[in-house]
Amino acid sequence: MLLCRRLLPRVHTPIRVYAQQLIGSQIRGKAVSHSRLANDTVHNALPEAVDLAPMLHHTSRVEKELLERVACISTWLPPQVQKRSAKVEKMVEALPDPFAAYAELRAQDKTLAASLPLPILVALSEKATKHGLSTIVDGIATDLLDGIITTSNRQLRVATALLSATYHNPPILDKQKIYSLLNLLYQFHALSGLSSVTISALVKCVVDNPGIDPYDVKAVDILLPIFHQSLTNQSAPRGAKSMSYHPPGDIFIAFGLVHKLIIFDRDRHALRLFQTLTETCHIPAEAFTEVYHTSAKDNNFAFVVRSTLVRACLHWGWYHRALDIVVTAIRTRVSTDIALTELALSTLHLALHNASTNYFKQCTWLICHLINSADSVIVPDSMIRLFYDKAMHLQDGPSAEILYKNTQSPRVIRTMKYPLPRGYSLTWLMNHLTITSHNMHLARTLAKQVIDEMEPIPVQDRAHFIALTASHGFSSSARTLWERYSVGRDREAVLGNASLMLRMVSVFSKLIYHTKAEIEEPTSSQDEGSPSTASTLEERQKLLEHLLQFAELVVGAFRMSKGSPEETSHYDLSSLARAYITLGRVSEGLNMLKALLQRYEIPDIYDINIALSAMAELHPKKAVGILKKMVERGIRPDAVTFGTIIHHAILHGEMRLAGYLIGRAKELGCEELSAKTTASLIRASVNADGAPKSILKENLQRAWEIIQSGDVSSVVHTPNTGKYCIFASLRLDDPVMAFKFWEMLVKEKTEWGDRKQVFQRRLIADMIQRHCQEGALSRSRGRQMLAQLKERRVLL
């Protein structure tokens, strides 16, 4: 090494004259050492001498400049930036100087661009493919296949360079061009010019394509002999060395290729490749020893090869490949027989134990298919619970929701009752259904199932689980769970949780309010003097007493668990104040805040918001007056402060006051109001009585934009908001907008047979039918919407 280092400066490295002249023009505004320039030039110089003089002699001045810039490809280097940065993305969008010059030259004269010296064309092809410049790659490939690039030597050299584009995922070149370039090399017997890495990349491109492309079939016919030959020299070791051996990437690709050849109806080629993998010991003997009890129709070539491949994949830990083979085998069969079912279950079991985000969606499809199979397939309970646990580990809530929805379908329940998630995954699923996807029907079903089946909830999750059920209106389930876990050794986890107490008080205070309203204002259709009405009123009064007693029980138990006010923490006292105010006991709530002042603790913005909420509920204008004094004294209100007063102002019909508060919030920098406030504003804006239709239409369109752009996990994306927007759309005689709101906010969020949703679907369908008959709506669009609504209407 030292000898080489001493002799290296004496080695003569010829540098092209044109390269020396272009160094200064390429590197502008950068102070680079002469040694650096020399090294860059040597390592990037073109492999062959290039003479541009003949081309420059017959070209215009503009074309000469472009040619000189294109020749800079010999010394062009990409910017030294980190991968996946914004600069690299801009480099791909805005072509660097040599490539931009080539694109401009080609746009002016394709023949001149195609007649560039071969080393320059090859360098352009290689560097463009390496750095993902699809415009340049596609342009060179088009000129090559159209015959603009002439002579076989030039065509073969450029085609070989272009095929390296398959390294990118997805490939830069489309399938048709890849096959055409391969066919060109095949016709001239020049496939040997492709490196083994390029061959593997081309085959991998075919294997990774989930569909069936005719150009893939043709490309495989060309590549298979070369790729197959390369596998014969890659044998797996035997003995002790086999313990630490892991097959190379080509073997992994070959497993997928065997599967792909069966799909392409190339059984003979698949068998030969399968035999080669067996002879090189990459399909272990254990893969052949396992025998399934199969019927006569299952003893066919495709099933035998696929099942052996699956077991070999599991042996090497290629769970993704095994899943892909099993899923394809199931999709190509009319029915799922016993042998394939057992293979699918064993594959799914191992795949779930080693699950990753890359192939968990395939696990979801497979387990749901087995559950819904018409052949009465029973998936083990342990596998169902394992799926939920892995979904929680990977934070894949939609997949867990899909599985739970399938297990609760009426057809599945009639044959098999599958278990719930267990442990922490149970609360995680409830959190996803209520907070993220807002699927209230499934969330209500889950809460009821937890109660009916006595499914235990972990101690640490009990308060959170019950709070989720209470905050989303499942009052009966929340009460049952609270009463179940408010006794026993771990009762303090429920009784002493401030968040749970507030959620319970909130939901039952609404029930108390509505029950009082029904007692004070009975419906006009009932005769107040009739016996039935008297009994109904008596039942409601008893219900009201029970609700009041339970709310008092929740608050009293919380207060008892915390001890005297002197021992209670600041946060717990504030929570008690908020609970009392919510129940209408304002004086007791203020007494809790006074206890804080007596302890010389300064109230924070949370405490102030509690007091303001109590006042805003009764007198929004007085709450605004206090808000103004807060600002004058230097106390900065937050978004919750404004949102609370705006919400109550809307409930009192004070729309001007709400508008003033929104403007004032923006002035003070509170531009992002809470989701609840946004939901209240949407409901108020689409139900503004007496407003012109033009304004209502604008408000409805604005509400749609807010819902589309907002977070799907917010309270804006709820069926309740959808209900207001649907009826507002129907009042404006706009069935298309009503359908959009129903599809986004109601369709998958409530039970299909829910009385309110059935009524909404019927109203929308009636208006769609009328609009189609009047010609205001096309019949094709009308049929699409009616199909989604599952409503039958005659469109004349």
C-alpha positions in Angstrom: 0.0 0.0 0.0 2.9 2.4 0.9 4.5 1.5 -2.4 1.4 2.3 -4.4 1.1 5.6 -2.5 4.6 6.6 -3.5 4.2 5.6 -7.2 0.7 7.1 -7.6 1.9 10.7 -8.3 4.2 9.4 -11.1 1.3 7.7 -12.9 0.4 9.6 -16.0 -3.4 10.4 -16.1 -4.3 12.0 -19.4 -7.0 14.6 -19.2 -9.1 15.5 -22.2 -8.6 19.0 -23.6 -12.3 19.6 -23.7 -12.7 18.6 -20.1 -10.0 21.1 -19.0 -11.8 23.9 -20.8 -15.2 23.0 -19.2 -14.1 22.9 -15.6 -14.3 26.7 -15.1 -17.7 27.0 -16.9 -19.2 24.2 -14.8 -18.1 25.3 -11.3 -19.2 28.9 -10.9 -18.9 30.9 -7.8 -17.0 28.2 -5.8 -13.4 28.2 -4.7 -12.3 24.7 -5.3 -8.7 23.5 -5.0 -6.8 22.5 -8.2 -6.2 19.0 -6.8 -9.9 18.6 -6.2 -10.7 19.7 -9.8 -8.1 17.4 -11.2 -9.4 14.4 -9.2 -13.0 15.1 -10.2 -12.0 15.4 -13.8 -10.0 12.2 -13.8 -12.7 10.1 -12.1 -15.5 11.5 -14.2 -13.8 11.8 -17.6 -15.4 10.0 -20.4 -14.0 6.6 -21.2 -13.4 7.4 -24.9 -12.0 10.3 -26.7 -14.7 12.7 -27.9 -14.3 15.0 -30.8 -17.0 17.7 -31.0 -15.3 19.6 -33.8 -17.4 18.1 -36.7 -20.6 18.8 -34.8 -19.7 22.4 -33.8 -18.7 23.2 -37.4 -22.2 22.8 -38.8 -24.3 24.2 -36.0 -25.5 27.6 -34.9 -24.1 29.6 -32.1 -27.0 28.6 -29.7 -26.5 24.9 -30.6 -22.8 25.2 -30.0 -23.4 26.6 -26.5 -25.8 23.7 -25.8 -23.4 21.1 -27.0 -20.6 22.5 -24.8 -22.9 22.4 -21.8 -24.0 18.9 -22.6 -20.4 17.8 -22.7 -20.1 18.9 -19.1 -21.7 15.6 -18.2 -18.2 14.2 -17.9 -17.4 16.3 -14.8 -20.9 16.9 -13.5 -21.4 15.8 -9.8 -24.7 16.0 -7.8 -24.9 18.5 -5.0 -23.5 17.1 -1.7 -26.7 17.1 0.3 -28.5 14.6 2.5 -30.8 12.1 1.0 -34.5 12.8 0.7 -34.0 16.5 1.3 -35.9 19.3 -0.4 -32.8 20.2 -2.5 -32.6 16.7 -4.0 -36.3 16.9 -4.9 -35.8 20.3 -6.5 -32.8 18.9 -8.5 -35.1 16.2 -9.9 -37.8 18.8 -10.8 -35.4 21.5 -12.2 -32.8 19.7 -14.4 -29.1 20.4 -13.7 -27.2 22.3 -16.4 -25.9 19.4 -18.6 -29.3 17.7 -18.6 -31.2 20.9 -19.1 -29.0 21.7 -22.1 -29.7 18.2 -23.5 -33.4 18.6 -23.0 -33.3 22.0 -24.8 -31.1 20.6 -27.6 -33.5 17.7 -28.1 -36.5 20.0 -28.2 -34.8 22.0 -31.0 -33.4 19.1 -33.0 -33.8 15.4 -32.0 -31.5 14.2 -34.7 -28.7 16.5 -33.5 -29.3 15.3 -29.9 -29.2 11.7 -31.0 -26.0 12.2 -32.9 -24.0 13.2 -29.8 -20.8 11.2 -29.3 -21.5 7.7 -27.9 -19.6 8.4 -24.6 -21.7 11.4 -23.9 -25.0 9.6 -24.6 -23.9 6.7 -22.4 -22.9 9.1 -19.6 -26.2 11.0 -19.9 -28.1 7.7 -19.7 -26.2 6.4 -16.7 -26.2 9.5 -14.6 -29.9 10.4 -15.5 -31.0 6.9 -14.4 -28.9 7.0 -11.3 -30.3 10.3 -10.1 -33.9 9.6 -11.2 -34.2 12.2 -14.0 -37.2 10.6 -15.8 -37.5 13.2 -18.4 -34.0 12.6 -19.8 -34.3 8.8 -19.5 -37.6 8.7 -21.3 -36.4 11.0 -24.0 -33.3 9.0 -24.8 -35.3 5.7 -24.7 -37.8 7.2 -27.1 -35.2 8.3 -29.6 -33.5 4.9 -29.4 -36.7 2.9 -30.0 -37.8 5.3 -32.8 -34.6 4.7 -34.7 -33.3 8.3 -34.3 -30.2 6.9 -32.6 -28.6 4.9 -35.4 -26.1 2.1 -35.7 -26.3 -1.1 -33.7 -23.3 -0.3 -31.5 -24.7 3.0 -30.3 -28.2 1.4 -29.7 -26.8 -1.5 -27.7 -24.6 0.7 -25.5 -27.3 3.2 -24.8 -29.9 0.4 -24.2 -27.6 -1.3 -21.7 -27.1 2.0 -19.8 -30.9 2.8 -19.8 -31.9 -0.5 -18.3 -30.2 0.4 -15.1 -33.3 2.6 -14.5 -34.9 -0.5 -13.0 -33.0 0.2 -9.8 -35.5 2.9 -8.9 -38.8 2.0 -7.2 -41.0 2.6 -9.0 -38.9 2.2 -12.2 -38.3 5.3 -14.3 -39.1 3.5 -17.6 -42.5 2.0 -18.2 -43.0 -1.7 -18.8 -43.4 -1.4 -22.6 -40.1 0.5 -23.0 -38.2 -2.0 -20.7 -39.4 -4.9 -22.8 -38.6 -3.1 -26.0 -35.0 -2.4 -24.8 -34.7 -6.0 -23.7 -36.0 -7.3 -27.0 -33.5 -5.1 -28.8 -30.6 -6.6 -26.8 -32.0 -10.1 -27.3 -32.2 -9.7 -31.1 -28.6 -8.7 -31.3 -27.5 -11.4 -28.8 -26.2 -8.7 -26.5 -28.0 -9.7 -23.2 -24.6 -10.8 -21.8 -23.7 -7.1 -21.6 -26.2 -6.7 -18.7 -24.7 -7.1 -15.3 -26.1 -9.7 -12.9 -27.3 -6.9 -10.7 -29.3 -5.4 -13.5 -30.8 -8.8 -14.4 -31.9 -9.3 -10.8 -33.4 -5.8 -10.6 -35.3 -6.4 -13.8 -36.7 -9.7 -12.5 -37.5 -8.1 -9.2 -39.5 -5.4 -11.0 -41.7 -8.1 -12.5 -42.1 -10.1 -9.3 -43.0 -7.0 -7.2 -45.8 -6.1 -9.6 -49.1 -7.3 -8.0 -51.0 -7.3 -11.3 -50.5 -9.2 -14.5 -48.9 -7.1 -17.2 -48.5 -8.6 -20.7 -45.1 -6.9 -21.0 -44.0 -8.6 -17.8 -44.7 -12.0 -19.3 -42.7 -11.1 -22.4 -39.8 -9.7 -20.3 -39.7 -12.9 -18.1 -39.4 -15.1 -21.2 -36.2 -13.1 -22.2 -34.7 -12.8 -18.7 -35.5 -16.3 -17.3 -32.6 -18.3 -19.0 -29.9 -15.8 -17.8 -31.4 -15.4 -14.3 -31.9 -19.2 -14.0 -28.3 -19.9 -14.9 -27.0 -17.5 -12.3 -28.9 -19.5 -9.5 -27.1 -22.8 -10.3 -23.9 -21.4 -8.7 -25.6 -20.3 -5.5 -25.9 -23.4 -3.3 -26.7 -23.3 0.4 -24.0 -24.7 2.7 -24.6 -27.8 4.6 -23.6 -28.9 8.1 -22.7 -26.4 10.8 -22.4 -23.5 8.4 -26.1 -23.8 7.4 -27.0 -22.6 10.9 -25.9 -19.0 10.3 -26.6 -19.0 6.5 -29.2 -16.6 5.1 -30.0 -16.8 1.3 -28.9 -13.9 -0.9 -31.4 -11.5 -2.5 -31.5 -13.5 -5.8 -33.0 -16.5 -4.0 -35.7 -14.4 -2.5 -36.5 -13.0 -5.9 -36.5 -16.6 -7.3 -39.1 -17.7 -4.8 -41.4 -14.9 -6.0 -40.6 -15.7 -9.7 -41.7 -19.3 -9.3 -45.0 -18.1 -7.9 -45.2 -15.5 -10.7 -44.6 -18.1 -13.4 -47.5 -20.2 -12.2 -49.7 -17.1 -12.5 -48.3 -16.6 -16.0 -49.3 -20.2 -16.9 -45.6 -21.0 -17.4 -45.7 -24.3 -15.4 -42.8 -25.9 -17.2 -40.5 -23.0 -16.5 -41.8 -22.8 -12.9 -41.0 -26.5 -12.3 -37.4 -26.1 -13.7 -36.7 -23.1 -11.4 -38.3 -25.0 -8.5 -36.1 -28.0 -9.1 -33.0 -25.7 -9.2 -33.9 -24.2 -5.9 -34.4 -27.7 -4.5 -31.0 -28.9 -5.8 -29.2 -25.9 -4.3 -30.8 -26.7 -0.9 -32.7 -23.4 -0.8 -36.0 -25.3 -0.4 -35.2 -27.4 2.7 -36.3 -31.0 3.2 -38.8 -30.0 5.9 -40.8 -28.2 3.3 -41.6 -31.5 1.6 -42.2 -33.6 4.7 -45.3 -31.8 6.0 -48.4 -33.5 4.6 -51.9 -32.1 4.5 -55.1 -34.1 4.3 -56.1 -32.9 0.9 -58.8 -33.9 -1.4 -58.1 -35.3 -4.9 -58.7 -32.0 -6.6 -56.0 -30.3 -4.4 -53.3 -32.6 -5.6 -52.4 -30.4 -8.5 -49.1 -28.8 -9.6 -49.9 -25.2 -8.5 -51.0 -26.1 -5.0 -48.1 -28.5 -4.3 -45.5 -26.0 -5.5 -47.1 -23.1 -3.7 -47.5 -24.9 -0.4 -43.9 -26.1 -0.5 -42.7 -22.5 -1.4 -44.8 -21.1 1.5 -43.2 -23.5 4.0 -39.7 -22.7 2.6 -40.4 -19.0 3.0 -41.4 -19.5 6.6 -38.2 -21.5 7.1 -36.1 -18.5 5.9 -38.3 -15.9 7.7 -39.8 -14.4 4.5 -43.3 -13.9 5.9 -44.2 -11.3 3.4 -43.5 -13.6 0.4 -45.4 -16.4 2.1 -48.4 -14.2 2.7 -48.3 -13.0 -0.9 -48.3 -16.6 -2.2 -51.2 -17.7 0.1 -53.3 -14.7 -0.7 -52.9 -15.2 -4.4 -53.7 -18.9 -4.1 -57.0 -18.0 -2.2 -58.0 -15.3 -4.7 -57.5 -17.6 -7.7 -59.7 -20.4 -6.2 -63.4 -20.6 -6.4 -63.7 -22.1 -2.8 -61.3 -22.3 0.2 -60.8 -26.0 0.8 -59.4 -27.6 4.0 -55.8 -27.9 2.8 -55.5 -24.3 1.7 -57.3 -23.2 4.9 -54.8 -25.0 7.1 -51.9 -23.6 5.1 -53.4 -20.1 5.4 -53.9 -20.4 9.2 -50.4 -21.7 9.8 -48.9 -18.9 7.6 -51.0 -16.2 9.3 -50.0 -17.4 12.8 -46.3 -17.1 12.1 -46.7 -13.9 10.1 -48.6 -12.2 13.0 -45.9 -13.1 15.5 -43.4 -11.4 13.2 -45.7 -8.7 11.8 -44.4 -5.4 10.4 -46.2 -2.5 8.9 -45.1 -3.6 5.4 -47.4 -6.6 5.2 -49.9 -6.2 8.0 -52.6 -5.1 5.6 -52.3 -8.5 3.9 -52.7 -10.2 7.3 -55.9 -8.1 7.7 -57.3 -9.2 4.4 -56.5 -12.9 5.0 -58.0 -13.1 8.5 -61.2 -11.3 7.4 -61.5 -13.6 4.4 -61.1 -16.7 6.6 -63.7 -15.3 9.1 -66.2 -14.6 6.3 -65.5 -17.8 4.4 -68.5 -19.8 3.3 -66.8 -23.1 4.3 -67.3 -22.5 8.1 -63.7 -21.8 8.8 -63.0 -21.1 12.5 -60.1 -18.9 13.3 -58.6 -19.7 16.8 -59.4 -17.1 19.5 -55.7 -16.8 20.3 -55.1 -15.7 16.7 -57.8 -13.0 16.9 -56.3 -11.6 20.2 -52.8 -11.8 18.7 -54.0 -9.7 15.7 -55.4 -7.0 18.0 -52.2 -6.9 20.0 -50.1 -6.6 16.9 -52.4 -3.9 15.5 -51.9 -1.9 18.7 -48.2 -2.4 18.6 -48.1 -1.2 15.0 -50.7 1.6 15.7 -52.8 0.3 12.9 -56.3 1.3 14.1 -58.1 0.9 10.8 -57.1 -2.8 10.5 -58.3 -3.5 14.0 -61.6 -1.7 13.2 -62.0 -3.8 10.1 -61.5 -7.1 11.9 -63.9 -6.1 14.8 -66.5 -5.0 12.2 -66.2 -8.4 10.5 -66.5 -10.4 13.7 -69.7 -8.5 14.6 -71.5 -9.0 11.4 -74.8 -10.9 11.8 -73.7 -13.7 9.5 -70.5 -14.4 11.4 -72.2 -14.2 14.8 -74.7 -16.8 13.8 -71.8 -19.3 13.2 -69.1 -18.2 15.7 -68.6 -15.8 18.5 -65.2 -14.3 18.3 -63.4 -12.8 21.4 -62.8 -9.1 22.2 -59.3 -7.6 22.4 -57.8 -8.3 25.8 -55.8 -6.0 28.1 -54.5 -2.7 26.9 -55.6 -3.4 23.3 -59.2 -3.2 24.4 -58.9 0.4 25.6 -56.8 1.2 22.6 -59.5 -0.1 20.2 -62.2 1.9 22.0 -60.0 5.0 21.8 -59.6 4.5 18.0 -63.3 3.9 17.4 -64.4 7.0 19.4 -61.6 9.5 18.9 -60.0 8.7 15.5 -62.7 7.1 13.3 -65.8 8.3 15.1 -67.5 4.9 14.4 -70.1 5.3 17.1 -72.0 2.2 16.2 -69.0 -0.1 16.7 -67.9 1.8 19.8 -71.4 1.4 21.4 -71.3 -2.3 20.4 -67.9 -2.7 22.0 -69.0 -1.1 25.2 -72.1 -3.3 25.4 -70.1 -6.4 24.6 -67.6 -5.6 27.4 -70.5 -5.4 29.8 -72.4 -8.5 28.6 -69.3 -10.7 28.4 -67.8 -9.4 31.7 -64.6 -8.7 29.8 -62.0 -7.4 32.4 -60.5 -4.0 31.9 -56.9 -3.4 33.2 -56.9 -1.3 36.4 -54.8 1.5 34.7 -57.3 1.7 31.8 -60.6 1.6 33.7 -61.1 5.3 34.2 -60.1 6.1 30.6 -62.3 3.4 29.1 -65.4 4.5 31.1 -64.6 8.2 30.3 -64.6 7.3 26.6 -68.0 5.7 26.8 -69.4 8.6 28.8 -68.0 11.4 26.7 -69.6 9.9 23.6 -73.1 9.5 25.0 -73.1 5.9 26.0 -74.6 6.8 29.4 -76.1 3.4 30.3 -72.9 1.6 29.5 -70.8 4.2 31.3 -73.0 3.9 34.4 -72.9 0.1 34.5 -69.1 0.1 34.2 -68.7 2.8 36.8 -70.9 0.9 39.3 -69.0 -2.3 38.5 -65.5 -0.9 39.1 -66.4 1.6 41.9 -66.3 -1.2 44.4 -63.5 -3.6 45.4 -59.8 -3.2 46.1 -59.0 -1.0 43.1 -62.0 1.3 43.3 -59.8 4.4 43.8 -58.7 4.1 40.2 -62.2 5.0 39.2 -63.7 7.0 42.1 -60.7 9.3 42.4 -60.2 10.1 38.7 -61.1 13.7 38.0 -61.4 13.3 34.2 -63.8 10.4 34.6 -65.9 12.3 37.2 -66.2 15.3 34.9 -67.2 13.1 31.9 -69.8 11.3 33.9 -71.2 14.6 35.3 -71.3 16.1 31.8 -73.3 13.3 30.2 -75.7 12.9 33.1 -76.3 16.6 33.4 -77.5 16.6 29.8 -79.8 13.7 30.5 -81.1 15.6 33.5 -81.7 18.8 31.4 -83.6 16.9 28.7 -85.7 15.0 31.2 -86.6 18.2 33.0 -87.6 19.8 29.6 -89.9 16.8 28.8 -91.6 17.0 32.2 -92.1 20.8 32.0 -93.2 20.8 28.3 -95.0 17.6 27.4 -95.7 17.1 23.7 -98.8 18.7 22.3 -100.0 15.4 20.9 -100.6 14.1 24.4 -103.6 15.0 26.5 -102.3 16.2 29.8 -105.3 14.8 31.6 -105.2 11.3 30.2 -104.0 8.4 32.4 -101.3 7.4 30.0 -99.8 10.9 30.1 -99.9 10.9 33.9 -98.1 7.6 34.1 -95.5 8.8 31.6 -94.9 11.9 33.6 -94.6 9.9 36.8 -92.0 7.6 35.1 -90.0 10.6 33.9 -90.0 12.1 37.4 -88.7 8.8 38.8 -86.1 8.8 36.0 -85.1 12.3 36.9 -84.7 11.4 40.6 -82.5 8.4 39.6 -80.3 10.6 37.4 -79.9 13.2 40.1 -79.0 10.6 42.7 -76.4 9.0 40.5 -74.8 12.3 39.5 -74.6 13.2 43.2 -73.2 9.8 44.0 -70.4 10.3 41.4 -69.4 13.7 42.7 -69.8 12.7 46.3 -67.6 9.6 45.9 -64.9 11.7 44.2 -65.0 14.3 46.9 -64.8 11.7 49.6 -61.9 10.0 48.0 -59.9 13.2 48.1 -60.6 14.2 51.7 -61.0 17.7 53.0 -60.5 20.8 50.7 -57.3 21.6 52.5 -55.9 18.2 51.5 -57.2 18.3 47.9 -54.9 19.3 45.1 -55.4 22.4 43.0 -56.5 20.4 39.9 -59.0 18.3 41.9 -60.6 21.3 43.5 -60.9 23.0 40.1 -62.5 19.8 38.7 -65.0 19.7 41.7 -65.9 23.4 40.9 -66.5 22.6 37.3 -68.7 19.6 38.2 -70.8 21.6 40.6 -71.3 24.4 38.1 -72.2 21.8 35.4 -74.9 20.4 37.7 -76.3 23.9 38.3 -74.9 24.2 41.9 -73.0 27.4 41.1 -72.5 28.5 44.7 -70.9 25.3 45.7 -68.7 25.4 42.7 -67.5 28.9 43.5 -66.9 27.8 47.1 -64.3 25.3 45.7 -62.6 28.2 43.9 -62.7 30.3 47.1 -60.9 27.4 48.9 -58.0 27.9 46.4 -57.8 31.6 47.3 -57.9 30.9 51.0 -54.8 28.7 50.5 -53.2 31.7 48.8 -53.0 29.9 45.4 -53.3 32.0 42.3 -56.1 30.8 40.0 -54.8 29.9 36.5 -56.6 30.3 33.2 -58.2 26.9 33.7 -59.9 28.1 36.9 -61.0 31.3 35.2 -62.5 29.4 32.3 -64.6 27.3 34.8 -66.0 30.5 36.3 -66.7 32.0 32.9 -68.4 28.9 31.7 -70.8 29.1 34.6 -71.6 32.7 33.8 -71.7 32.2 30.1 -74.3 29.4 30.4 -76.7 31.9 32.0 -75.6 35.3 30.7 -73.1 35.3 27.7 -73.0 39.1 27.6 -71.9 39.4 31.3 -69.2 36.8 30.5 -68.0 39.0 27.7 -67.8 41.9 30.1 -65.6 39.9 32.4 -63.5 38.9 29.4 -62.9 42.6 28.6 -61.8 43.3 32.1 -59.4 40.3 32.0 -57.7 41.8 28.9 -57.5 45.3 30.5 -55.7 43.8 33.5 -53.2 41.9 31.4 -54.7 38.4 31.7 -54.5 36.8 28.3 -57.5 34.6 27.5 -56.8 31.4 25.5 -58.8 29.6 22.8 -60.8 27.7 25.4 -61.9 30.9 27.0 -63.2 32.3 23.7 -64.6 28.9 22.6 -66.6 28.5 25.8 -68.3 31.9 25.5 -68.9 31.6 21.8 -70.5 28.2 22.3 -73.0 29.5 24.9 -73.6 32.7 22.8 -74.6 30.5 19.9 -76.9 28.4 22.1 -78.6 31.6 23.3 -79.0 32.8 19.7 -76.5 35.7 20.2 -74.9 35.4 16.7 -73.6 39.0 16.6 -71.9 38.4 20.0 -70.4 35.2 18.7 -69.1 37.1 15.6 -67.6 39.8 17.8 -65.8 37.2 19.9 -64.4 35.5 16.8 -63.0 38.8 15.6 -61.6 39.7 19.1 -60.0 36.2 19.3 -58.1 36.9 16.0 -57.0 40.3 17.3 -55.5 38.7 20.4 -53.8 35.9 18.4 -56.2 33.1 19.3 -56.9 32.1 15.7 -57.3 28.4 16.2 -60.5 27.8 18.1 -61.4 24.5 19.6 -63.0 21.7 17.6 -66.2 22.0 19.7 -66.5 25.7 18.9 -66.0 25.0 15.2 -68.7 22.4 15.3 -71.1 24.8 17.1 -70.3 27.5 14.5 -71.0 25.1 11.6 -74.3 24.1 13.1 -75.3 27.7 13.7 -74.3 28.9 10.3 -76.2 26.2 8.4 -79.3 26.7 10.5 -79.5 30.5 10.5 -83.2 31.2 10.5 -84.3 34.0 8.2 -81.0 34.2 6.3 -81.1 34.4 2.5 -80.6 31.2 0.6 -77.5 32.6 -1.1 -75.8 33.1 2.3 -76.9 29.7 3.6 -75.5 28.1 0.5 -72.2 29.9 1.0 -72.2 28.8 4.7 -72.9 25.2 3.7 -70.0 25.2 1.1 -67.7 26.7 3.7 -68.7 24.0 6.2 -67.9 21.4 3.6 -64.5 22.8 3.1 -63.8 23.0 6.8 -64.9 19.3 7.3 -62.8 18.2 4.3 -59.7 20.1 5.5 -60.0 19.3 9.2 -58.7 16.5 11.3 -61.0 13.5 10.9 -60.5 12.7 14.6 -62.1 16.0 15.7 -65.6 16.4 17.0 -66.5 18.2 13.7 -66.5 14.8 12.0 -69.4 13.4 13.9 -72.9 12.1 12.8 -74.5 14.9 14.8 -72.7 17.5 12.7 -73.7 15.5 9.6 -77.3 15.6 10.6 -77.4 19.4 10.7 -75.6 19.7 7.4 -77.8 17.1 5.6 -81.1 18.8 6.6 -79.6 22.2 5.7 -78.7 20.8 2.2 -82.2 19.4 1.8 -83.8 22.8 2.7 -81.7 24.3 0.0 -82.9 21.6 -2.5 -79.4 20.3 -3.0 -79.4 16.4 -2.8 -75.8 16.1 -4.1 -74.5 18.1 -1.1 -76.7 16.2 1.3 -75.4 12.9 -0.1 -71.8 14.1 0.4 -72.4 15.0 4.0 -74.1 11.7 4.6 -71.3 9.7 2.9 -68.6 11.4 4.9 -70.1 11.9 8.4 -73.0 9.4 8.7 -72.6 6.4 6.5 -69.9 4.4 8.4 -70.4 6.2 11.7 -73.8 4.9 12.8 -75.7 1.7 12.5 -77.2 1.2 9.1 -80.6 0.3 10.6 -80.6 3.3 12.9 -83.9 5.1 12.7 -82.4 8.5 12.2 -80.1 7.3 9.4 -82.9 5.5 7.6 -85.0 8.7 7.7 -82.1 10.7 6.3 -81.4 8.2 3.5 -85.1 8.2 2.5 -85.3 12.0 2.3 -82.1 12.2 0.2 -83.3 9.4 -2.1 -86.7 11.1 -2.7 -85.0 14.4 -3.6 -82.5 12.6 -5.9 -85.5 11.0 -7.7 -87.3 14.3 -8.1 -84.2 16.0 -9.5 -83.6 13.2 -12.0 -87.1 13.5 -13.2 -86.8 17.2 -13.6 -83.6 16.9 -15.5 -81.5 18.8 -12.9 -79.4 15.7 -12.2 -78.1 13.1 -14.6 -79.5 9.6 -14.3 -76.0 8.0 -14.0 -75.1 10.2 -11.1 -78.5 9.6 -9.5 -78.1 5.8 -9.8 -74.6 5.9 -8.3 -75.9 7.8 -5.2 -79.0 5.6 -4.9 -76.8 2.5 -5.0 -74.7 3.9 -2.1 -77.9 4.8 -0.2 -79.4 1.3 -1.0 -82.7 3.0 -1.9 -84.8 1.8 -4.8 -86.3 4.5 -6.9 -87.6 4.6 -10.5 -85.7 7.2 -12.5 -87.8 8.1 -15.5 
